[in-house]
Amino acid sequence: MTVNEFDLIVLGGGTGGYVAAIRASQLGMKVAVVEKDKLGGTCLHRGCIPSKALLRSAEVFHTVSKSPEFGVEASNLSINFLKMQERKQRIVDQLHKGVQYLMKKGEITIFHGDGRILGPSIFSPQTGAVAVSYKDKEAEILVPKNLLVATGSKPSTLPRLEVDGEFVLTSDEALELEHLPKSVLIVGGGVIGIEWASLLNDLGVEVKIVEFADRILPLEDVEVSKEMTRLLKKRKVKIQTNARVLPDTLSKEGGLVTIDAEKNGELVSFKTEKILVSVGRKANVENIGIENTEVVVEQGVIQVNECFQTAESHIYAIGDVIGGLQLAHVASHEGILAVEHMAGLNPHRMNYDQVPKITYSRPEVASLGLTEDQAKEQGISIKTGVFPFKAIGKALIYGEDDGFAKLVIDEKTNDLLGVHMIGPHVSDLIAEGALAKVLDATPWEISKAIHPHPSLAEVLGEAALAVDNLAIHS
């Protein structure tokens, strides 16, 4: 049995894992990554990238379908879903090759197998080891000075609602569809559910959403949630909130699936071709040898300190496996900070109020920091500035003028508490809000940044002015 020693072993080659490995390599560490599937993980192969590629195709179809409004006459418009899937895969493959190149550039050793943490043994009495098993050859033992667990997550499901890949799907199966269904019931109105609702609706699929909470996008600002509800309903998406799906009522017959939900003590029945279960994600903590360590797992996620160390100081964990904000860019930053802490660099601690969160629907949603209700719940006296895209020239030119930008400000200190947007390209505009949050900018400072005209970014400058009732174009 081969034994290899490394300064750092990363268990999981997803976005957080491979970024951490690159940073460790930059710091002069001898690094190995153990990945049982493909480098890039869920984000690249079954999440962020493929879903956004399909969303872009849907956006293009929607734009072309209304091209006469722009004086452009298009005829014989149709959807070739297989070509959309092929384009998606080309993008994924190109980025996958890019990650492989970065691993070679950083002289990072990749072990393509199942990694499992071992306790202290003859191989490593102090730090333990990692066993990598393969289907076609002998296992290998890796001995680390430090270990980083970055095993990510998988789609959650509902008890007794079995995912069969034909009638009942998660986002994993939905990304591999060869044909568009005529109708879909989406269980869960969070970020992933709303993205799929927007995507499928734009491609002509009849979409229904059932959400357990009292509103869709329940973690976003209430005004953003209301606006998204209004716009989806305008697009004929049917939404049921305060409704609990009853898995035991599921039946499959004649190529259709039927299921009931309970709302206010009454039953609501749904009949569609597919059910897409979108109820969050579950950390991958099983079958990686956690039980061989003193690492603590509570409520399904690994417990870490602010430096991402577990109960065993040489074992770190980042990304979806530690819960919190399960976002690729969060995992990447956590990985960098964890590695820098290993190297003794004393990095800045992660401030999750500075993290942008995006829903890549049409229109997009972007936010960071506290919502208005969250600020009030913390006893903070606030003021807000809201400005609509309908008053922004570039939004009218672009042909997408629904939505608004909203700033939540501490009334006493004038500190920026939160940024909340719904509208065109807000996934890009939120970067200005993130920078403002990092720099602790005030509304006055945001308004004094000169925003080019015409541009969508003007909405943030006007929202900043609106905090003190000084907006120019309202």
C-alpha positions, -999 to +999 in steps of 0.1 A: +000+000+000+014+034-011+018+061+016+022+098+005+028+128+027+014+163+021+013+196+039-024+198+030-049+173+018-082+187+005-111+163+007-134+174-022-124+192-054-154+215-057-152+253-059-142+257-023-118+228-023-099+236-055-096+273-047-082+265-013-057+241-029-045+268-053-041+293-025-021+267-005+001+260-035+008+298-037+019+297-001+044+270-009+025+240+005+027+205-010-010+199-017-032+170-027-069+170-036-091+139-033-121+140-056-143+109-064-160+126-093-149+156-114-129+186-103-152+216-100-178+198-080-215+205-078-212+242-089-195+234-121-212+202-131-246+201-114-253+235-101-243+271-107-228+269-142-251+245-160-282+260-146-271+295-155-262+284-190-298+271-195-312+303-179-292+323-204-307+303-233-342+309-219-334+346-216-323+347-252-355+330-263-376+354-243-357+384-257-361+372-293-398+364-288-404+401-281-379+414-307-407+432-327-408+457-298-373+466-308-381+469-345-366+435-352-388+411-371-380+374-363-399+345-378-401+307-372-390+311-336-386+277-319-368+259-291-342+233-296-337+220-261-311+195-270-289+222-285-294+242-253-282+212-234-252+208-257-242+244-253-245+240-215-222+210-217-196+228-238-194+256-212-190+231-184-163+211-203-144+243-211-144+254-175-135+219-163-104+219-185-096+253-170-097+239-135-075+209-145-050+233-160-049+253-128-042+221-108-012+213-130+000+249-129+000+248-091+016+213-090-013+200-070-016+162-069-051+149-077-064+116-064-095+105-083-111+081-057-132+078-026-115+096+003-121+085+039-105+100+070-087+075+092-079+080+129-044+080+144-025+050+131+009+037+124+009+059+093+004+091+113-001+088+151-007+126+155-027+138+126-043+106+112-045+099+075-068+097+045-074+065+027-082+068-010-099+037-025-104+029-062-125+005-082-096-008-102-065-006-081-051-008-046-060+019-021-035+046-012-028+062+022-023+100+023-007+116+054-014+153+059-001+180+082-035+197+077-067+184+063-095+205+047-129+189+044-148+205+015-172+177+005-201+200-004-237+191-004-265+173-024-301+182-030-324+176+000-356+156-005-389+153+014-395+122+035-415+096+016-414+116-016-390+093-035-370+109-063-373+084-092-356+105-120-387+102-142-417+118-125-401+132-093-368+151-098-342+172-080-322+198-098-296+171-106-320+152-127-337+183-142-303+194-156-301+162-176-336+164-192-337+155-229-371+169-235-391+198-220-422+187-201-454+204-207-460+211-170-440+211-138-449+214-101-420+229-082-419+221-045-401+249-028-401+286-037-365+294-026-337+304-048-333+272-068-371+268-071-376+303-085-347+300-109-362+268-124-397+284-124-384+313-144-363+291-168-391+267-175-418+294-178-397+312-204-394+280-224-432+276-225-437+251-197-467+254-174-453+260-140-468+258-105-450+265-072-460+252-038-441+268-009-444+259+028-436+295+040-459+324+037-441+338+007-416+328-020-380+338-015-386+338+022-350+348+031-352+380+009-366+414+018-404+413+019-407+439-008-385+419-031-405+388-024-437+406-032-423+420-065-412+386-076-446+371-068-463+398-088-440+394-118-442+356-118-480+357-116-480+381-144-462+354-164-490+330-155-469+310-129-493+297-103-481+301-067-494+285-036-478+296-003-485+284+033-490+250+017-475+216+028-471+189+002-485+155+013-461+128-001-485+100+007-510+113-019-485+109-047-498+088-077-484+082-112-507+073-140-508+079-178-476+098-179-487+123-153-481+126-116-507+138-091-501+150-055-520+170-029-509+198-006-526+210+025-534+248+028-554+263+056-569+229+064-580+223+028-565+201+001-551+215-031-545+190-059-518+192-085-515+171-117-483+177-138-458+158-160-430+163-135-424+173-099-392+192-091-383+190-055-364+221-045-362+222-007-326+231+000-294+211+002-279+185+026-243+185+037-221+156+026-209+143+059-216+106+055-190+080+045-160+103+048-147+090+081-159+117+104-167+091+130-129+083+132-122+118+145-133+141+172-149+164+147-184+175+159-214+172+136-246+190+147-278+193+128-262+177+099-232+201+095-196+201+107-190+226+135-161+250+131-147+281+147-142+315+130-110+302+115-128+271+101-110+247+125-130+217+138-126+201+172-093+187+159-072+218+152-054+204+121-087+195+105-106+224+088-139+224+071-155+249+046-184+254+023-218+237+022-205+210+046-205+236+075-239+250+067-246+287+067-246+304+033-243+275+009-228+295-020-198+288-042-182+322-036-186+317+001-169+283+000-140+299-021-134+327+004-137+303+034-112+280+018-087+309+012-091+321+048-087+285+062-055+279+043-041+313+052-048+305+089-029+272+085+000+292+071+000+315+101-010+346+082-038+357+106-063+366+078-094+388+083-124+369+096-153+362+073-181+387+075-212+370+061-231+404+060-208+413+032-217+383+011-239+389-020-267+364-026-282+360-061-313+345-076-306+342-114-343+344-125-359+369-148-357+394-133-327+387-112-326+392-074-295+403-055-290+411-019-265+413+010-267+423+047-298+428+067-333+430+054-356+458+067-374+433+090-342+418+103-328+452+112-360+460+131-360+427+149-325+436+161-339+468+175-321+490+150-338+523+140-336+524+102-343+545+072-345+532+036-340+544+001-359+528-027-356+536-064-374+519-093-358+507-126-387+523-145-371+557-139-337+544-152-331+552-189-309+522-195-335+498-181-361+513-206-336+509-234-328+474-224-365+465-223-365+452-187-377+479-163-394+460-136-380+460-101-361+484-078-330+489-056-334+493-019-308+504+007-314+497+044-295+523+066-289+526+103-306+559+111-283+567+140-249+559+124-258+562+087-241+528+082-251+506+053-270+476+067-283+460+036-287+462-002-317+445-019-324+446-056-347+430-081-343+439-117-321+436-148-285+425-143-286+431-105-263+401-102-236+424-115-248+456-098-246+440-063-208+441-066-210+478-059-231+472-029-206+446-017-177+471-020-198+498-003-204+473+026-167+464+029-158+501+030-186+509+054-198+535+030-227+559+038-255+567+015-238+601+009-206+584-002-225+560-026-243+589-041-211+609-046-196+580-067-204+592-103-225+567-120-223+568-158-254+577-178-272+559-192-264+528-171-283+504-149-259+513-121-276+547-117-303+529-097-279+526-068-269+562-069-305+573-069-314+548-041-287+563-020-301+598-026-336+585-019-325+576+017-327+613+025-354+621+000-329+637-024-334+614-054-332+634-086-354+614-110-384+607-088 
